[in-house]
Amino acid sequence: TEGLCRVLGALMPMFRRIDISAKSLNADCLIPRKDYDSDVLTQGALQVARGCVLLMDETEMEDGKLEGVGLEGLNACRYVMTWQALPVDYVYFSHEMELDSPIIVASPGTSSFLDKGIDVDLALDMVTSPSADVEPVASFLQDVEGMKLCRAYIAYARSLEWDLPDHVSEHMSDEWVSAREADRSAGDNKLEADLLQTWLSLCRVISVSHGETEATEERWAEMRALEKQRFERIPSRSRDGRLTAPR
């Protein structure tokens, strides 16, 4: 994940890596906590500004037992991922702080402490040396003008409003119904209802990445093609299409 961290740190205005391992979780407090002795609210690693990209890194996970602080931190990570809200511990009561943080989970295998929303199975060359992914990154980061253009592009895409025209919505609904019927007929039962919301979000991301402000049948088809490839690369899935540990 070294190369990924360097790229995200260079491209995004705000970025933070959170180490998800027993040792790290037991040692670090991830949520803010009120210290009444000093009358100070101590900061937690998950306390970030709106828009900060969080990388939950499970690649260094090892065997170990989570203690009280570790369990609290892990549950806080799960809560942030589900609700985009961070619990603040005032000892006698808890208060939530709203977040707006895109989250990436880097995991080495099929099992995970965290419930990931969209699984992307990477095809890695295990023979390659550990530094092989770092060298192209270093070259990319040295392109100052290119980096400026990338940052401007990301900021522009994130600022775009997006609309779903009625005729495109009807087309999406028809395709979704057909896809679920085919899924049930094949006995797969992979397409649960909440996956439709994921597909809509992906269609939006693809649209704005092209600088477009409304959905089209073309971008919907592009998203479906990418999703087909993603599903094919995941060897074992649960019913909603998310990665599960092989039995």
Phi, psi and omega in degrees: 000000182300314180297319179298317179297319181294320180292312180297319179296329181277326185273323187267143178301325180221135182209141177215135176261132177246119180280116179260087176215158181302316182298313183290316181296323179288338184265331187249141174268118185271343182249152176293144181220137181280126175258105185285339177294318179260356182056043182231141174270106182287140185280146173248158184297334180277356179277095184232163179286158179299135180095351179291129178277130180251130174251111176273107189260108179259007186290341179257018181296137179222171178296141179171166181253132178277127176270191184304309181295321180295316177296320178299317180294318179296316178296325178294320177299315179297321181293317179298318181294324184279316190245356184051045178215143182247123176289134178250124186270110175260022178070300183272345177200169181238145180228144182260139175248125181291142178237164172216074190234112171300138186236132175242133176249121176257117184229141184279347185208201185278337180267152183205145172290334189249144179274102184281145181284311181230120180268129175239111182276115182273136176267101184254145175273104185291345179281336182298145180291154182302334183271358185296326181277350183273324184297313176297327179296316180300320178294318179297317183289342180280348179278090186299311182294321178297321179295321178298317180295320179297317180296318179296321179297315181296316180296319180295314181298320181291337183274349186286137169279156184223136183237150179244099180298153184300317184292328177286321178299319178295319178298317179298316181299316180298316181292324180294316178298316180296320181295319180290323177296318178294324180295316179291321180297326179280352180077015182279317181053047181263336187266085176282163187300324184289347178291334178299319178296322176297317180295322177297318179296319179294322177298320178297315181299317179295319180298308183291335177293339175264006180077020183260147186251007175212156181287148175225160177296329179296314181290327176297316178295323178297318178296317180299321180294318178294320178295323178299316179295320181296315180297322181293334182272352178262113187290330183220123185230153171279183185294335181266010177088002180271155184292137176230157179290137179294147181263000000 
